[in-house]
Amino acid sequence: MQMDNHYFIGIKIPLPTARSLVEQRDSWNLSSHKRLPVAEDLHITLLFIGGDPHGEIGEVAKALEEVEHEPFTVDITGTGYFGKKERPRVVYAATKENDSLNRLQRKIKDTLKGFQLSPDNKPFVPHITLANKWAAREPWNDIPELDTERFEADEFTLFRIEPAQTPRYIAVQTYKLKDGV
């Protein structure tokens, strides 16, 4: 395994929902952002891990098997952004406040506390990135609208990032959510 691989834990968006989001985004005819993820790469990041300098990713994958959490529904409520509205760094599909999603994220974060990793410590803002890396000269007037969508989250995945290929996010291991928590 290469030392420079980066990892994150996320919920893959089911393909029918992901394709719908990508179709809507593509209808905006964006030339403002350098990166427009393919449907297969759409996800909600639960925890960005980054690099694995101590070669722990195998143990991390095993530890995540202990995370118990019930499946839940995610509602996509529209569009959001990070950065300035007229030059959004990231444009994303926003999700409705979701206690179950927040609890799952905390469980995963707690599970990885004993490792020497340096996960991202920014506050958890669930979102599905649709466009990032602002590249335009002209500012935006409005953030385009998205239709509401809903999907069942019944698993989460440990992903490895492969920047040179499409899709970029490769599943290392996927974990089923199950009742009985």
C-alpha positions in Angstrom: 0.0 0.0 0.0 1.4 3.4 -0.9 2.1 5.8 1.9 0.5 8.7 0.1 -3.0 7.3 -0.1 -5.7 9.3 1.5 -8.8 7.9 3.1 -12.3 8.9 4.3 -15.4 7.3 5.7 -18.6 8.1 4.0 -22.1 7.1 2.9 -22.3 6.4 -0.8 -25.3 8.0 -2.4 -27.5 5.3 -4.1 -27.0 5.5 -7.9 -30.6 6.5 -8.9 -30.4 9.5 -6.4 -26.8 10.3 -7.4 -27.7 10.3 -11.1 -30.7 12.6 -10.5 -28.4 15.0 -8.6 -25.8 14.9 -11.4 -28.5 15.5 -14.1 -29.8 18.5 -12.2 -26.3 19.9 -11.7 -25.4 19.3 -15.3 -28.5 21.3 -16.3 -26.9 24.3 -14.6 -24.2 24.3 -17.3 -21.5 25.0 -14.8 -18.2 26.3 -16.1 -17.5 28.0 -12.8 -15.9 25.0 -11.1 -13.0 22.8 -12.0 -14.3 19.6 -10.5 -17.8 18.1 -11.1 -17.9 14.7 -9.5 -19.4 11.7 -11.4 -22.5 10.1 -10.0 -20.5 7.1 -8.7 -18.4 9.4 -6.5 -21.3 11.2 -4.8 -21.2 10.6 -1.0 -21.7 12.2 2.4 -18.3 12.3 4.2 -18.7 11.1 7.7 -15.0 11.6 8.5 -12.0 12.6 6.4 -9.0 10.6 7.6 -6.4 11.8 5.2 -3.1 9.9 5.1 -2.1 6.7 6.9 1.5 7.5 8.0 1.6 4.6 10.5 0.1 1.9 8.3 -3.0 1.5 10.4 -5.7 1.4 7.7 -6.2 -2.3 8.0 -6.8 -2.0 11.7 -9.1 0.9 11.1 -11.1 -1.2 8.7 -11.4 -3.9 11.3 -12.3 -1.5 14.1 -15.1 0.0 12.0 -16.8 -3.4 12.0 -17.7 -2.8 15.6 -19.8 0.3 14.8 -23.4 -0.6 15.4 -26.1 1.7 14.1 -29.6 1.4 12.6 -30.4 2.2 9.0 -32.0 5.6 8.5 -33.5 7.9 5.9 -31.6 10.9 4.5 -33.6 13.8 3.0 -31.9 16.1 0.5 -33.5 19.5 1.0 -31.9 21.6 -1.7 -28.6 23.4 -2.5 -26.0 24.8 -0.2 -22.4 26.1 -0.5 -19.2 26.7 1.3 -17.4 30.0 0.7 -18.9 33.2 -0.6 -22.3 33.0 -2.3 -21.0 34.8 -5.4 -17.9 32.6 -5.6 -18.8 29.4 -3.8 -15.8 27.1 -3.2 -18.1 24.1 -3.0 -21.7 23.7 -4.1 -23.5 20.8 -2.5 -26.8 19.1 -2.0 -27.9 19.9 1.5 -29.4 17.3 3.8 -32.1 17.9 6.5 -30.9 17.9 10.1 -30.7 14.2 11.0 -29.9 12.9 14.5 -29.3 9.4 13.3 -26.7 10.6 10.8 -25.0 12.8 13.5 -24.9 9.9 15.9 -23.3 7.6 13.3 -20.7 10.2 12.6 -19.9 10.5 16.3 -19.6 6.7 16.7 -17.2 6.5 13.8 -15.1 9.4 15.1 -15.0 7.8 18.6 -14.1 4.4 17.1 -11.0 6.0 15.6 -9.8 7.9 18.7 -7.2 5.2 19.6 -5.4 5.4 16.3 -2.5 7.8 15.3 -4.5 9.2 12.5 -5.2 12.9 12.1 -8.9 13.0 11.0 -10.4 16.3 10.1 -11.7 18.0 13.2 -14.0 20.6 11.6 -17.6 20.5 12.7 -19.7 17.9 10.9 -21.7 19.5 8.1 -23.4 16.7 6.2 -23.4 17.5 2.5 -23.1 15.9 -1.0 -20.5 17.8 -3.1 -21.8 18.6 -6.6 -19.1 21.0 -7.7 -15.9 22.3 -6.2 -12.7 24.3 -7.0 -14.0 27.7 -8.1 -12.5 28.6 -11.4 -14.7 31.4 -12.9 -14.1 35.0 -13.4 -17.8 36.0 -13.3 -19.4 35.9 -9.8 -22.6 33.9 -9.4 -25.9 35.8 -8.7 -27.8 32.8 -7.3 -27.1 29.3 -6.2 -29.2 27.0 -8.4 -32.1 25.1 -6.9 -32.3 21.3 -6.5 -35.3 19.0 -6.2 -35.8 17.4 -2.9 -34.8 13.7 -2.8 -34.7 11.0 -0.2 -32.8 7.8 0.2 -32.2 5.0 2.7 -28.7 5.0 4.3 -28.1 1.3 5.1 -24.3 1.2 5.0 -21.2 3.2 5.2 -17.8 2.7 3.5 -14.1 3.3 4.1 -12.9 4.8 0.9 -9.4 5.3 -0.6 -9.0 8.3 -2.8 -7.4 7.8 -6.3 -7.1 11.3 -7.7 -6.0 10.1 -11.2 -8.9 7.9 -12.0 -12.7 8.1 -12.4 -14.5 7.2 -10.2 -11.9 8.6 -7.7 -13.3 7.0 -4.6 -12.5 3.3 -4.2 -14.3 1.2 -1.5 -11.8 -0.5 0.8 -14.6 -2.0 3.0 -18.3 -1.4 3.3 -20.2 -1.9 6.6 -24.0 -2.7 6.8 -26.0 -0.7 9.2 -28.2 -3.1 11.3 -30.9 -2.7 13.9 -30.3 -3.8 17.5 -28.5 -0.8 18.8 
